[in-house]
């Protein structure tokens, strides 16, 4: 329990610093231009790095077959996200897709 | 002043609509992974960063050490640097104390709203505080409610809620992919992360893959000029 509170405090500090420092510092100075361009790629890079193993790996092996529910549920999410550009609808699509896949897998 | 607060609260509505299902899902998942409602509350109150909270809960459940959870959180949330940097140009007149309070509420979603608002409007203290307080409040409330309901919905994996995080990543990723260079960075990060995950079998795949892929992005920009 104490360990968890310690982790959360650490998370809080490392999350707050990137939120607060640029505002405090950059409202007074300018950051190097190459660094701003590097930062621009970080969201896409982090999201991709998180997502790909999440969808493709099950029990430490890459599973590209139809038995991979995460991969199957991801397909309608990509389509809906691309069509609607709406985070809420994409999340609901993912939940419903997984719900349906769970029902199908339970009876097959 | 009052009307500026109202503008901020109104601007928070789409953010809240997005937060509630994800917040409920986080509360439920975190509880399933052994976190108490109090822990969920504390995390939502002082960390307040959706995807990193999901990741941290999952990592804690697999027994990851504090250093890897905190460093992954740092890297996942490093993207706020750019949002903060971008907003800094519109907060030059605010006091340092006010800047440090407002900056706590920067998330992908609040920035999506405020970042476009400040392009055409003068952002005020009231606008930011209204937007950020309402958004943060809804996040805390929905995650705690999710944590409380877990006892009634014991096996939520059947409900498909366990896929909410991946779906959110997909949504955020698609919205941020705007050109070929972004796509290149995305593919590099994804493939590298996958390779590292399978071979290293620890939680540093995300950090390494993202740093390398973002660097590849900047370097190819140089080449293509």
Boltz contact constraints between the chains, C-beta under 6 A:
constraints:
  - contact:
      token1: [A, 4]
      token2: [B, 39]
      max_distance: 6.0
  - contact:
      token1: [A, 7]
      token2: [B, 66]
      max_distance: 6.0
  - contact:
      token1: [A, 7]
      token2: [B, 69]
      max_distance: 6.0
  - contact:
      token1: [A, 8]
      token2: [B, 42]
      max_distance: 6.0
  - contact:
      token1: [A, 8]
      token2: [B, 43]
      max_distance: 6.0
  - contact:
      token1: [A, 10]
      token2: [B, 70]
      max_distance: 6.0
  - contact:
      token1: [A, 11]
      token2: [B, 47]
      max_distance: 6.0
  - contact:
      token1: [A, 11]
      token2: [B, 70]
      max_distance: 6.0
  - contact:
      token1: [A, 11]
      token2: [B, 73]
      max_distance: 6.0
  - contact:
      token1: [A, 12]
      token2: [B, 46]
      max_distance: 6.0
  - contact:
      token1: [A, 12]
      token2: [B, 47]
      max_distance: 6.0
  - contact:
      token1: [A, 14]
      token2: [B, 70]
      max_distance: 6.0
  - contact:
      token1: [A, 14]
      token2: [B, 73]
      max_distance: 6.0
  - contact:
      token1: [A, 14]
      token2: [B, 74]
      max_distance: 6.0
  - contact:
      token1: [A, 15]
      token2: [B, 47]
      max_distance: 6.0
  - contact:
      token1: [A, 15]
      token2: [B, 49]
      max_distance: 6.0
  - contact:
      token1: [A, 15]
      token2: [B, 77]
      max_distance: 6.0
  - contact:
      token1: [A, 18]
      token2: [B, 78]
      max_distance: 6.0
  - contact:
      token1: [A, 18]
      token2: [B, 80]
      max_distance: 6.0
  - contact:
      token1: [A, 18]
      token2: [B, 81]
      max_distance: 6.0
  - contact:
      token1: [A, 19]
      token2: [B, 80]
      max_distance: 6.0
  - contact:
      token1: [A, 19]
      token2: [B, 84]
      max_distance: 6.0
  - contact:
      token1: [A, 19]
      token2: [B, 103]
      max_distance: 6.0
  - contact:
      token1: [A, 19]
      token2: [B, 106]
      max_distance: 6.0
  - contact:
      token1: [A, 20]
      token2: [B, 100]
      max_distance: 6.0
  - contact:
      token1: [A, 20]
      token2: [B, 103]
      max_distance: 6.0
  - contact:
      token1: [A, 22]
      token2: [B, 81]
      max_distance: 6.0
  - contact:
      token1: [A, 22]
      token2: [B, 84]
      max_distance: 6.0
  - contact:
      token1: [A, 22]
      token2: [B, 85]
      max_distance: 6.0
  - contact:
      token1: [A, 22]
      token2: [B, 88]
      max_distance: 6.0
  - contact:
      token1: [A, 23]
      token2: [B, 84]
      max_distance: 6.0
  - contact:
      token1: [A, 23]
      token2: [B, 88]
      max_distance: 6.0
  - contact:
      token1: [A, 23]
      token2: [B, 91]
      max_distance: 6.0
  - contact:
      token1: [A, 23]
      token2: [B, 99]
      max_distance: 6.0
  - contact:
      token1: [A, 23]
      token2: [B, 103]
      max_distance: 6.0
  - contact:
      token1: [A, 24]
      token2: [B, 99]
      max_distance: 6.0
  - contact:
      token1: [A, 26]
      token2: [B, 85]
      max_distance: 6.0
  - contact:
      token1: [A, 26]
      token2: [B, 88]
      max_distance: 6.0
  - contact:
      token1: [A, 27]
      token2: [B, 88]
      max_distance: 6.0
  - contact:
      token1: [A, 27]
      token2: [B, 91]
      max_distance: 6.0
  - contact:
      token1: [A, 27]
      token2: [B, 92]
      max_distance: 6.0
  - contact:
      token1: [A, 37]
      token2: [B, 218]
      max_distance: 6.0
  - contact:
      token1: [A, 38]
      token2: [B, 214]
      max_distance: 6.0
  - contact:
      token1: [A, 38]
      token2: [B, 218]
      max_distance: 6.0
  - contact:
      token1: [A, 39]
      token2: [B, 81]
      max_distance: 6.0
  - contact:
      token1: [A, 39]
      token2: [B, 82]
      max_distance: 6.0
  - contact:
      token1: [A, 41]
      token2: [B, 185]
      max_distance: 6.0
  - contact:
      token1: [A, 41]
      token2: [B, 214]
      max_distance: 6.0
  - contact:
      token1: [A, 41]
      token2: [B, 217]
      max_distance: 6.0
  - contact:
      token1: [A, 42]
      token2: [B, 78]
      max_distance: 6.0
  - contact:
      token1: [A, 42]
      token2: [B, 79]
      max_distance: 6.0
  - contact:
      token1: [A, 42]
      token2: [B, 214]
      max_distance: 6.0
  - contact:
      token1: [A, 43]
      token2: [B, 79]
      max_distance: 6.0
  - contact:
      token1: [A, 43]
      token2: [B, 176]
      max_distance: 6.0
  - contact:
      token1: [A, 44]
      token2: [B, 176]
      max_distance: 6.0
  - contact:
      token1: [A, 44]
      token2: [B, 182]
      max_distance: 6.0
  - contact:
      token1: [A, 44]
      token2: [B, 185]
      max_distance: 6.0
  - contact:
      token1: [A, 44]
      token2: [B, 186]
      max_distance: 6.0
  - contact:
      token1: [A, 45]
      token2: [B, 185]
      max_distance: 6.0
  - contact:
      token1: [A, 45]
      token2: [B, 189]
      max_distance: 6.0
  - contact:
      token1: [A, 45]
      token2: [B, 210]
      max_distance: 6.0
  - contact:
      token1: [A, 45]
      token2: [B, 213]
      max_distance: 6.0
  - contact:
      token1: [A, 45]
      token2: [B, 214]
      max_distance: 6.0
  - contact:
      token1: [A, 46]
      token2: [B, 76]
      max_distance: 6.0
  - contact:
      token1: [A, 46]
      token2: [B, 210]
      max_distance: 6.0
  - contact:
      token1: [A, 47]
      token2: [B, 169]
      max_distance: 6.0
  - contact:
      token1: [A, 47]
      token2: [B, 172]
      max_distance: 6.0
  - contact:
      token1: [A, 47]
      token2: [B, 173]
      max_distance: 6.0
  - contact:
      token1: [A, 48]
      token2: [B, 186]
      max_distance: 6.0
  - contact:
      token1: [A, 48]
      token2: [B, 189]
      max_distance: 6.0
  - contact:
      token1: [A, 48]
      token2: [B, 190]
      max_distance: 6.0
  - contact:
      token1: [A, 49]
      token2: [B, 189]
      max_distance: 6.0
  - contact:
      token1: [A, 49]
      token2: [B, 193]
      max_distance: 6.0
  - contact:
      token1: [A, 49]
      token2: [B, 206]
      max_distance: 6.0
  - contact:
      token1: [A, 49]
      token2: [B, 209]
      max_distance: 6.0
  - contact:
      token1: [A, 49]
      token2: [B, 210]
      max_distance: 6.0
  - contact:
      token1: [A, 50]
      token2: [B, 169]
      max_distance: 6.0
  - contact:
      token1: [A, 50]
      token2: [B, 206]
      max_distance: 6.0
  - contact:
      token1: [A, 51]
      token2: [B, 169]
      max_distance: 6.0
  - contact:
      token1: [A, 52]
      token2: [B, 190]
      max_distance: 6.0
  - contact:
      token1: [A, 52]
      token2: [B, 193]
      max_distance: 6.0
  - contact:
      token1: [A, 52]
      token2: [B, 194]
      max_distance: 6.0
  - contact:
      token1: [A, 53]
      token2: [B, 193]
      max_distance: 6.0
  - contact:
      token1: [A, 53]
      token2: [B, 194]
      max_distance: 6.0
  - contact:
      token1: [A, 53]
      token2: [B, 197]
      max_distance: 6.0
  - contact:
      token1: [A, 54]
      token2: [B, 166]
      max_distance: 6.0
  - contact:
      token1: [A, 73]
      token2: [B, 163]
      max_distance: 6.0
  - contact:
      token1: [A, 77]
      token2: [B, 167]
      max_distance: 6.0
  - contact:
      token1: [A, 77]
      token2: [B, 170]
      max_distance: 6.0
  - contact:
      token1: [A, 78]
      token2: [B, 170]
      max_distance: 6.0
  - contact:
      token1: [A, 81]
      token2: [B, 170]
      max_distance: 6.0
  - contact:
      token1: [A, 81]
      token2: [B, 171]
      max_distance: 6.0
  - contact:
      token1: [A, 81]
      token2: [B, 174]
      max_distance: 6.0
  - contact:
      token1: [A, 82]
      token2: [B, 174]
      max_distance: 6.0
  - contact:
      token1: [A, 85]
      token2: [B, 175]
      max_distance: 6.0
  - contact:
      token1: [A, 87]
      token2: [B, 18]
      max_distance: 6.0
  - contact:
      token1: [A, 87]
      token2: [B, 171]
      max_distance: 6.0
  - contact:
      token1: [A, 88]
      token2: [B, 17]
      max_distance: 6.0
  - contact:
      token1: [A, 88]
      token2: [B, 18]
      max_distance: 6.0
  - contact:
      token1: [A, 90]
      token2: [B, 167]
      max_distance: 6.0
  - contact:
      token1: [A, 90]
      token2: [B, 171]
      max_distance: 6.0
  - contact:
      token1: [A, 91]
      token2: [B, 21]
      max_distance: 6.0
  - contact:
      token1: [A, 91]
      token2: [B, 164]
      max_distance: 6.0
  - contact:
      token1: [A, 91]
      token2: [B, 167]
      max_distance: 6.0
  - contact:
      token1: [A, 91]
      token2: [B, 168]
      max_distance: 6.0
  - contact:
      token1: [A, 94]
      token2: [B, 163]
      max_distance: 6.0
  - contact:
      token1: [A, 94]
      token2: [B, 167]
      max_distance: 6.0
  - contact:
      token1: [A, 95]
      token2: [B, 160]
      max_distance: 6.0
  - contact:
      token1: [A, 95]
      token2: [B, 161]
      max_distance: 6.0
  - contact:
      token1: [A, 95]
      token2: [B, 164]
      max_distance: 6.0
  - contact:
      token1: [A, 98]
      token2: [B, 160]
      max_distance: 6.0
  - contact:
      token1: [A, 98]
      token2: [B, 163]
      max_distance: 6.0
  - contact:
      token1: [A, 99]
      token2: [B, 160]
      max_distance: 6.0
  - contact:
      token1: [A, 102]
      token2: [B, 158]
      max_distance: 6.0
